[in-house]
Amino acid sequence: MLVAAFSVGSDSWWQSKNGPEWVRRENGDCRVTFWWRDPQGTENHSPIRRVWVYITGVTDHHQNAIPQSMQRIAGTDVWQWSTDLSAHWRGSYCFIPSARDDIFTSLVAGEAPDRTALREGWRQLLPQAIADPLNPISWTGGRGHAVSALEMPDAPAQPGWNHPEKPDVPPRCLQWRSERLGNTRRVWVFTTGKNSGEKRPLAILLDGQFWAQSMPVWPALTSLTSRQQLPAAVYLLIDAIDTTHRSRELPCNADFWLAVQQELLPQVQSVSPFSDSPEQTIVAGQSFGGLSSLYAGLHWPERFGCVLSQSGSYWWPHRGAHQEGIVTEQLKTGTVSAQGLRIVLEAGIREPIIFEANQSLYRQLHNVQPSVYWRQVDGGHDALCWRGGLMQGLMTLWQPLTDPREHQNNQA
């Protein structure tokens, strides 16, 4: 519906907005327009000079491109910005209103910016990020700032998340005091399905605080269990504590996984018994957590037989460099072997370095290991994509424990 120019920015005009708007183009892509209402009014009253648009996988630090700012419609409180997205795209975004010059101000349009400068610029700006006030679907992202959800009309279905169900029994939050690691953290234990007297399979989810609080997985897991697309299981979510601990403990850290096996698992076993079979044990993680999950499977295959790695940081420790990471080097030299593991690798086509590293790893694994599943998504380094892949990966890895026809009929 066309709106007369004089009404743009009026209360009635804003009431018609419910977040980003899109129209499908002739080539099948979608032209998407983002809106933001300046709470301080027009340019005559507001100090806002830019409104940076941070869209995961589109304008974020993974793209070696000049950051994008919305533009004000003169004489109004309206800021807008448009871009083209694939009809299959899904991702999160946020706005960063700025009333002063910042690190991006000196960047020259048309020139590729330095990646280090981009990362530093976003690091400075993201604490000021806000979710889209027009979008009711928002949460706190993994970096601690608010984000909102956006998906295009042909984005793949996300099993469990599209039909959430309230758990019969809420998760239990425990304290794990680790002597080996010298710290204390929260862990969450969640049990699904009826107690049949048999020990359930176990799934360990890294970055547990995110999946327990920012984007709770309980309703999706409950839904898929009640639909018999996942077996009755025990889920153990491990808190990363903070960024410092996460950066030290997750990337290829033997002490972390020894502590999990020697200290944490016996504690959880006493609360919610689970199977010791590696074929029924999944380790799942994203980014550093994806790297850590495969590391655990490669080094302790007798305990962790199934690996779900999403956007795994297989460049580590060579950030920004096109070099093989430690895990890839260990596989190539035969220090470790993937034989016998069941592995799901997932990456987004809009996270270039990670996507390339994951594809390289998949080719290497696929040459020697038949039980490796590859999944790519039209998205970036984004929990909104990971949540669907997490459920799909659990279904894939536990397929022998469910009806294979159910798995085949519910591929994303």
Sequence and secondary structure as in RCSB ss.txt:
>XXXX:A:sequence
MLVAAFSVGSDSWWQSKNGPEWVRRENGDCRVTFWWRDPQGTENHSPIRRVWVYITGVTDHHQNAIPQSMQRIAG
TDVWQWSTDLSAHWRGSYCFIPSARDDIFTSLVAGEAPDRTALREGWRQLLPQAIADPLNPISWTGGRGHAVSAL
EMPDAPAQPGWNHPEKPDVPPRCLQWRSERLGNTRRVWVFTTGKNSGEKRPLAILLDGQFWAQSMPVWPALTSLT
SRQQLPAAVYLLIDAIDTTHRSRELPCNADFWLAVQQELLPQVQSVSPFSDSPEQTIVAGQSFGGLSSLYAGLHW
PERFGCVLSQSGSYWWPHRGAHQEGIVTEQLKTGTVSAQGLRIVLEAGIREPIIFEANQSLYRQLHNVQPSVYWR
QVDGGHDALCWRGGLMQGLMTLWQPLTDPREHQNNQA
>XXXX:A:secstr
    GGGTTSHHHHHT  S EEEE TTS EEEEEEEE TT STTT    EEEEEETTTTSTTS S   B EE TT
SSEEEEEEEE TT EEEEEEEEESS  TTTT  TTS   HHHHHHHHHHHGGG B  TT S EEE TTSSEEEEE
E TT    TTTTS    SS  EEEEEEETTTTEEEEEEEEE S   SS B EEEESSHHIIIIIS  HHHHHHHH
HTTSS S EEEEE   SHHHHHHHSSS HHHHHHIIIIIHHHHHHHS B   GGGEEEEEETHHHHHHHHHHHH 
TTT  EEEEES  TTTTSTTS S  HHHHHHHHTSS  TT EEEEEEETTSHHHHHHHHHHHHHHHHH S EEEE
EESS S HHHHHHHHHHHHHHHTGGGS HHHHHHT  
